[in-house]
Amino acid sequence: MLDFRRFDVITFDCYGTLIDWEAGILNALRPMREAAHHRVSDDEVLAVYALLESTLEAGDYRRYRDVLRAAMRGLAQRFETPAGAIDLDAIANSLPAWPPFPDTVESLKRLKKHCKLAVVSNTDDDLFAQTARVLQVPFDFVITAEQVGSYKPSHRNFEHALRAMELPKERVLHAAQSRFHDIAPARAMGITCVWVNRRHDKDGEGATAISSAQPDLEVPDLKTLADLVEGRA
């Protein structure tokens, strides 16, 4: 078990960890899927999205809104959606309405009593600002891909976060759902990681690319992490 007293800050991935992005993505894609020539499962849609997004983010930097537009274009091509049924901004425009997981807000409030909180997210500043309203808990630090000019799993994003927080890596705990975007690079850098395995009761990796990276600790949700930090488990 980790000694949580040694951490000054818990950094979080946002979309997928705090926000139910798979529900948000699937909801935004419903009109496209209804118009598509091929009927596909949720799992197939998420798997294609994961491949498209990770590929786009690995190339030259572009804002996240543009990544989402390009991913939408790729999805429409993959599923042979009629041109008139495609809204390239559907995912990006829906993002502010993506819901937090049921345990997110209360867990963040509990954790805030014990340490500072930060977000290290693959997003744009303006998009996260809209999401921050539904999270309700003010973060001490917010680091976005737009600020860094790169996307996780690039180490640059974590290096930027450590500089912004003015902390050594030993004083930081990173909590995230994506092993590909977060656990793998953070572990490689020597940052202690908690895998918030939101898909513990589902098959596959969902909307994230596949990775076998191993965390320091695995929990099924944020409530469990808050319980551990408070010493209730």
ZAVEXTI-153281 format. One record per residue: residue number from 0; residue in one letter; x, y negated, z of N, C-alpha, C in turn. Coordinates in steps of 0.001 Angstrom, whole numbers, plus 500000, padded with zeros to 6 digits. Atoms other than C-alpha are relative to their C-alpha. Last residue first. Layout:
N
R  pos  code     nxx     nyy     nzz    caxx    cayy    cazz     cxx     cyy     czz
R  NUM     a       X       Y       Z       X       Y       Z       X       Y       Z
...
# end
This chain:
233
R  pos  code     nxx     nyy     nzz    caxx    cayy    cazz     cxx     cyy     czz
R  232     a  500047  498673  500622  489958  499055  503399  500812  501013  500799
R  231     r  501240  499280  499673  489106  495999  505473  499988  501420  499464
R  230     g  499721  498893  499099  492571  494457  505644  498799  500811  500379
R  229     e  500546  500308  498681  491511  491103  504198  500200  501126  500993
R  228     v  499299  501183  499524  493810  491613  501217  499523  499620  501407
R  227     l  498633  499616  499637  492467  495121  500802  500776  498825  500569
R  226     d  500063  499171  498784  488834  494006  500883  501401  500361  500482
R  225     a  500273  500914  498890  489575  491243  498361  499923  500756  501323
R  224     l  498775  500751  499741  491169  493814  496044  499807  499044  501165
R  223     t  499063  499083  499339  488150  496094  496394  501311  499297  500308
R  222     k  500424  499859  498609  485831  493197  495607  500953  500902  500766
R  221     l  499378  501072  499215  487831  492475  492460  499607  500071  501471
R  220     d  500676  501292  500125  487018  495803  490836  500670  498980  500919
R  219     p  501059  499958  501008  488177  499372  490262  499326  498659  499757
R  218     v  501292  500136  499327  491550  498933  491999  498911  499988  498932
R  217     e  501196  500006  500842  494988  500087  490851  498767  499881  500867
R  216     l  501235  499625  499312  498256  499191  492599  498865  499949  498991
R  215     d  499617  499674  498626  501869  498767  491522  498801  500496  500799
R  214     p  499971  501105  499046  500718  498955  487918  500584  500439  501344
R  213     q  500481  499618  498676  501617  501542  485255  500136  498840  500987
R  212     a  499280  500659  498903  501909  500600  481586  499363  500344  501342
R  211     s  499892  499036  498904  500287  503163  479275  500739  499413  501194
R  210     s  498714  500027  499301  499063  500577  476781  499965  501036  501111
R  209     i  499637  498878  499144  496285  500458  474190  501383  499801  500617
R  208     a  499131  499030  500655  495049  497134  472823  500483  501036  501013
R  207     t  498565  500253  499888  492224  495442  474662  500794  501103  499308
R  206     a  499591  501108  500859  488535  495196  473748  501478  499664  500119
R  205     g  500944  501074  500299  487628  498614  475149  500581  498960  499069
R  204     e  499499  501291  499515  490593  500569  476467  499075  498842  499663
R  203     g  499288  500921  500871  489115  504053  476145  500379  498690  500658
R  202     d  498893  499467  500792  486443  505905  478061  500682  498884  499231
R  201     k  500224  499926  501440  484323  504285  480750  501220  500612  499318
R  200     d  501067  499027  500230  483976  504546  484540  499665  500149  498517
R  199     h  499679  498739  499333  487310  502898  485334  498956  501089  499758
R  198     r  500537  498919  500828  486640  500218  482711  500258  501361  500633
R  197     r  501432  500217  500186  487050  497273  485097  499342  501108  499179
R  196     n  500450  499104  501061  490438  498612  486096  498482  499926  499848
R  195     v  501431  500025  499696  491752  495670  488072  499316  500762  498874
R  194     w  500863  499734  501142  495399  496674  487672  498553  500037  500477
R  193     v  501191  499223  499669  497349  495017  490453  499180  500157  498730
R  192     c  501249  500016  500757  500841  493879  489561  498916  500868  500625
R  191     t  500896  498990  499445  504061  492890  491337  498622  499873  499373
R  190     i  501115  500599  499262  506230  490773  489028  499082  501120  500483
R  189     g  499826  499812  498572  509538  492396  488041  498944  499330  500856
R  188     m  499327  501164  499431  509633  491003  484510  500227  500121  501501
R  187     a  498674  500069  500606  508839  494367  482922  500815  498845  500563
R  186     r  499173  498963  499371  505958  494685  485381  501427  499967  499453
R  185     a  499723  500433  498634  504538  491372  484198  500885  501006  500729
R  184     p  498983  501049  499935  504920  492331  480545  500339  499566  501417
R  183     a  498722  499640  500628  503197  495732  480852  501030  498875  500076
R  182     i  499246  499107  499120  500502  494737  483359  501371  500322  499402
R  181     d  499580  500500  498690  499293  491697  481466  500902  500934  500791
R  180     h  499709  501427  499926  498420  491901  477780  500723  499592  501279
R  179     f  499225  500458  501148  498656  495671  477285  500430  498540  500163
R  178     r  498634  499509  499827  497538  496798  480748  500899  499495  498870
R  177     s  499327  499502  501199  494521  494571  480464  501419  500454  500303
R  176     q  500638  498805  500536  492377  494292  483590  500795  500615  498849
R  175     a  500533  500057  501359  494514  491839  485522  499393  501328  499587
R  174     a  501141  499086  500067  495886  490884  488917  499335  499878  498638
R  173     h  500814  500192  501205  499343  489312  489246  498929  501071  499928
R  172     l  500715  498766  500310  500906  488957  492691  499119  499732  498792
R  171     v  501178  500047  500872  503507  486214  493118  499435  501401  499803
R  170     r  501080  500598  499206  506027  485630  495909  498677  499970  499243
R  169     e  500291  499147  498843  508636  488020  494461  498831  499483  500838
R  168     k  500946  498950  500376  508456  486182  491123  499600  500880  501178
R  167     p  499303  498820  500514  510086  483127  492662  498979  501101  499735
R  166     l  499894  498851  499110  507786  480125  492960  500880  501078  499382
R  165     e  498754  500207  499247  507668  476645  491481  500182  501084  501057
R  164     m  500318  499765  498590  504034  477189  490411  501195  499766  500914
R  163     a  501066  500919  499605  504628  475605  487005  499666  500130  501485
R  162     r  499455  501356  499917  507975  477386  486624  498944  499019  500489
R  161     l  499092  500041  498850  506458  480762  487492  500611  498609  500162
R  160     a  500790  500001  498767  503577  480147  485083  500888  499901  501237
R  159     h  500591  501335  499861  505899  479207  482220  499211  499899  501308
R  158     e  498885  500876  499640  507874  482414  482744  499506  498574  500210
R  157     f  499727  499779  498576  504612  484349  482759  501163  499134  500472
R  156     n  501156  500464  499240  503507  482873  479437  500212  500156  501498
R  155     r  499982  501463  499875  506961  483205  477924  498861  499495  500867
R  154     h  499487  500346  498673  507011  486937  478653  499976  498491  500225
R  153     s  498734  500716  500000  504810  487421  475587  500421  499662  501435
R  152     p  499000  499566  499020  502072  489952  476317  501364  499320  499921
R  151     k  499614  498739  499370  500442  487426  476442  499742  501129  498998
R  150     y  501005  499175  499339  499974  484650  473930  500656  501157  500740
R  149     s  499887  498564  500276  502216  481823  472807  498936  500730  500796
R  148     g  499744  499813  501427  502339  478032  472613  500252  501452  499634
R  147     v  498733  499298  500211  502730  477683  476366  500369  500086  498526
R  146     q  498913  500714  499337  500051  475074  477045  501363  500593  499659
R  145     e  499814  501275  500695  497700  476559  474458  501151  499206  500611
R  144     a  499157  499748  501172  498218  480020  475915  500270  498708  499241
R  143     t  500663  499462  501187  496781  478716  479155  501012  500253  498888
R  142     i  499038  499906  501091  498225  478207  482621  499304  500671  498826
R  141     v  500615  499426  501199  495859  477020  485348  501031  499935  498885
R  140     f  499213  500107  501228  497224  476426  488850  499216  500649  498867
R  139     d  498872  500869  499697  495530  475793  492191  500877  499765  498779
R  138     f  498703  499335  500045  492272  477214  490936  501108  498987  500257
R  137     p  498912  500761  500628  488946  475732  492020  501328  500745  500078
R  136     v  498883  500150  499068  486288  478394  492753  501124  499218  499311
R  135     q  500343  500757  498785  482997  477979  490859  501177  499723  500941
R  134     l  499195  499307  498979  483773  480711  488280  499887  499320  501359
R  133     v  500757  498844  499526  480865  479393  486182  500778  500787  501050
R  132     r  501232  500423  499325  482412  475939  485867  499232  501194  500564
R  131     a  499715  500318  498598  485856  477351  485136  498743  499602  500762
R  130     t  500120  498790  499192  484514  478906  481926  500179  499699  501474
R  129     q  501425  499653  499975  483981  475466  480382  499760  501258  500841
R  128     a  500676  501017  499186  487474  474330  481350  498499  500277  500085
R  127     f  499970  499590  498599  488774  477639  479979  499293  498984  500888
R  126     l  500844  498820  499812  487527  476752  476503  500026  500452  501459
R  125     d  501401  500419  499954  488951  473231  476664  499062  501184  500192
R  124     d  500339  500783  498807  492411  474398  477670  498511  499683  500063
R  123     d  499748  501428  500154  492602  477076  474995  499581  499266  501267
R  122     t  501118  500820  500445  492829  480785  475804  500460  498571  499766
R  121     n  499846  500154  501446  495111  483700  476566  498827  499203  499445
R  120     s  501003  499507  500944  494945  483183  480327  500358  499723  498546
R  119     v  499070  499944  501134  497229  482843  483323  499219  500655  498868
R  118     v  500442  499299  501203  494876  481735  486097  501114  499918  498960
R  117     a  499616  500547  501298  496011  480775  489587  499419  500854  498885
R  116     l  500475  499231  501141  494907  481236  493186  500395  499299  498701
R  115     k  500363  500797  501159  496570  480084  496388  499605  500929  498855
R  114     c  498869  500457  500803  496501  482366  499380  499499  499105  498875
R  113     h  498745  499352  499616  494377  483817  502182  501215  499508  499212
R  112     k  499725  500250  498587  491143  481802  502195  501383  500500  500415
R  111     k  499539  501383  499872  491121  481698  498385  500338  499649  501448
R  110     l  498553  499994  500207  490830  485499  498407  500596  498613  500195
R  109     r  499350  499289  498891  487353  485337  499928  501521  499936  499881
R  108     k  500181  500817  498805  486124  482686  497507  500685  500637  501208
R  107     l  499072  501126  500106  487598  484642  494604  499906  499098  501225
R  106     s  498646  499484  499725  485766  487764  495779  501039  498886  499918
R  105     e  499882  499777  498561  482439  485899  495970  501402  500490  500367
R  104     v  500027  501282  499288  482855  484566  492440  500191  500190  501499
R  103     t  498901  500936  500217  483990  487796  490814  499975  498792  500924
R  102     d  499219  500178  498768  481761  490518  492279  501020  498874  499914
R  101     p  500808  500288  498813  478976  490400  489673  500798  499721  501268
R  100     f  500435  498735  499423  481441  490126  486760  499272  499707  501308
R   99     p  499041  499373  499083  481480  486569  485463  499494  501394  500371
R   98     p  500268  499959  498556  479187  485928  482505  501185  500515  500821
R   97     w  499608  498670  499556  480154  484764  479015  499920  500073  501516
R   96     a  501130  499283  499384  478160  481590  478377  500366  501408  500443
R   95     p  500397  500636  498742  481189  479355  477757  498866  500713  500731
R   94     l  499098  499768  498871  482450  481954  475234  499586  499303  501295
R   93     s  500700  499280  498936  479433  481897  472924  500823  500082  501283
R   92     n  501091  500825  499477  480810  479159  470678  499258  500679  501142
R   91     a  499471  501166  499276  484099  481025  470277  498883  499175  500615
R   90     i  499348  499548  498767  482422  484321  469386  500466  498801  500809
R   89     a  500950  499375  499074  479928  482849  466894  500658  500403  501319
R   88     d  499813  500581  498670  482373  480446  465242  499139  500674  501069
R   87     l  498634  499803  499558  482751  482480  462050  500264  499452  501402
R   86     d  499698  501266  499327  478991  482717  461640  501387  500152  500608
R   85     i  498800  500154  499179  478504  485509  459123  500102  498584  500547
R   84     a  500343  499615  498627  475066  486530  457812  501165  499782  500963
R   83     g  500991  500917  499437  475359  484701  454480  499637  500278  501445
R   82     a  499397  501299  499696  478580  486538  453678  499014  499045  500678
R   81     p  500272  500994  501052  476910  489959  453901  500490  498615  500413
R   80     t  501135  500863  499683  478640  492122  456532  499777  499004  498869
R   79     e  500683  500363  501241  480891  494859  455245  498716  499220  500261
R   78     f  501328  499394  499948  481817  496271  458680  499114  499569  498823
R   77     r  499912  498585  499621  485547  495710  458315  498635  500681  499920
R   76     q  499462  499230  501116  485076  492466  456400  499991  501489  500302
R   75     a  501002  500054  501061  482799  490998  459080  500460  500798  498780
R   74     l  501095  499102  499628  485173  492150  461800  498947  500056  498892
R   73     g  499539  498625  500154  488121  490514  460061  498922  501015  500339
R   72     r  499899  499740  501438  486282  487205  459684  500425  501452  499749
R   71     m  501372  499883  500490  485293  487287  463342  500001  500307  498499
R   70     a  500482  498685  499578  488897  487965  464291  498578  500246  499494
R   69     a  499358  499012  500869  489978  484974  462218  499570  501421  500358
R   68     r  500561  500147  501350  487450  482734  463946  500577  501062  499065
R   67     l  501341  499422  499967  488488  484098  467358  499314  499889  498638
R   66     v  499850  498546  499903  492147  483388  466642  498632  500670  499938
R   65     d  499668  499553  501354  491172  479886  465507  500262  501507  499953
R   64     r  501217  500136  500795  489409  479243  468815  500246  500478  498567
R   63     y  500827  498825  499783  492478  480648  470533  498702  499928  499215
R   62     r  500894  500157  498854  494713  478006  468999  499057  501203  500091
R   61     r  501163  500782  500398  497324  479259  466557  499086  499919  501211
R   60     y  501026  500476  499061  500795  480533  467326  498914  499212  499274
R   59     d  499753  501399  499679  502611  482388  464547  498865  499470  500866
R   58     g  499434  500791  501085  501888  486094  464753  500320  498585  500443
R   57     a  498572  499679  500122  501413  488333  467791  500676  499191  498901
R   56     e  499268  500692  498938  498089  486696  468664  501499  500262  499936
R   55     l  500027  501442  500235  496592  487726  465330  500830  499246  501032
R   54     t  499192  500279  501192  497653  491344  465729  500090  498505  499736
R   53     s  498604  499817  499628  496355  491553  469300  500930  499718  498825
R   52     e  499553  501077  499118  493031  490033  468232  501478  500130  500333
R   51     l  499936  501283  500691  492497  492295  465237  500586  498917  500897
R   50     l  498925  499945  500988  493373  495519  467035  500171  498661  499298
R   49     a  498725  499933  499284  491232  494708  470060  501175  499986  499037
R   48     y  499705  501332  499471  488305  493640  467858  501368  499985  500686
R   47     v  499580  500804  501153  488447  496935  465991  500360  498589  500458
R   46     a  498695  499503  500425  488370  498841  469287  500527  499200  498807
R   45     l  498985  500496  499064  485538  496682  470620  501399  500443  499593
R   44     v  499887  501456  500157  483380  497299  467549  501116  499455  500885
R   43     e  499292  500239  501257  484088  501034  467649  500191  498507  499763
R   42     d  498591  499623  499843  483187  501273  471328  500792  499720  498728
R   41     d  499317  501037  499233  479964  499330  470828  501488  500304  500099
R   40     s  500196  499988  498550  478938  501836  468168  500714  498818  500649
R   39     v  498814  499618  499228  478721  501135  464444  499685  499902  501488
R   38     r  500352  500019  498592  475917  500967  461897  501179  500541  500797
R   37     h  499692  498781  499255  477345  500163  458476  499581  499825  501464
R   36     h  500420  498850  500800  475934  497662  455966  500239  501321  500738
R   35     a  498924  499211  500608  476164  494868  458520  499441  501205  499240
R   34     a  499972  500249  501441  473221  492525  459119  501012  500876  499262
R   33     e  501317  499690  500537  472383  493862  462568  499965  499826  498484
R   32     r  500149  498542  500033  476077  493935  463422  498652  500399  499411
R   31     m  499138  499452  501044  476519  490291  462459  499807  501500  499857
R   30     p  500563  500321  501326  473511  489229  464532  500833  500569  498860
R   29     r  501245  499291  500299  474773  491208  467582  499417  499625  498627
R   28     l  499917  499280  501269  478342  489917  467457  498697  500676  499599
R   27     a  499751  500956  501077  477916  487263  470140  499978  500670  498630
R   26     n  501199  500824  500145  476304  489809  472481  500166  499016  498840
R   25     l  501035  499185  500631  479125  492275  471902  498718  499206  499781
R   24     i  499638  499737  501393  481754  489631  472625  498883  500762  499283
R   23     g  500092  501242  500761  480081  488407  475806  500281  500202  498528
R   22     a  501422  500314  500134  479508  491904  477170  499815  498736  499165
R   21     e  500545  499009  500918  483142  492726  476429  498504  499784  499794
R   20     w  499855  500421  501390  484232  489440  477963  499461  501026  499021
R   19     d  500359  498796  500758  482855  490176  481402  500030  499679  498511
R   18     i  501153  500188  500888  484718  487310  483068  499765  501279  499207
R   17     l  500973  500803  499258  487059  487704  486034  498691  499871  499231
R   16     t  499730  499759  498574  489202  490534  484655  498990  499274  500876
R   15     g  499837  498559  499826  488176  490884  481011  500219  500366  501454
R   14     y  501001  499319  500813  488647  487216  480240  500264  501501  499971
R   13     c  501386  500446  499868  490526  485575  483125  499009  500897  499265
R   12     d  500532  500096  501351  493917  487113  483815  498542  499614  500160
R   11     f  501007  499152  500634  494633  486320  487382  499976  499799  498491
R   10     t  500324  500466  501342  497517  484985  489434  499059  501009  499346
R    9     i  500493  498920  500861  497565  485604  493174  499647  499369  498665
R    8     v  500986  500245  501057  499787  483083  494932  499573  501328  499379
R    7     d  500522  501353  499831  501860  482947  498118  498874  499708  499014
R    6     f  500344  500732  501224  502466  486697  498279  499410  498636  500329
R    5     r  498786  500552  500609  504355  488326  501165  499721  499191  498740
R    4     r  499552  501195  499294  501250  488789  503298  501211  499365  499341
R    3     f  500527  501195  500653  499806  491194  500727  500461  498712  500672
R    2     d  500064  500960  498903  502044  494003  501921  499573  498665  499403
R    1     l  499249  501237  500078  501203  496510  499197  499855  499187  501283
R    0     m  500837  501191  500000  500000  500000  500000  500876  498754  500000
# end
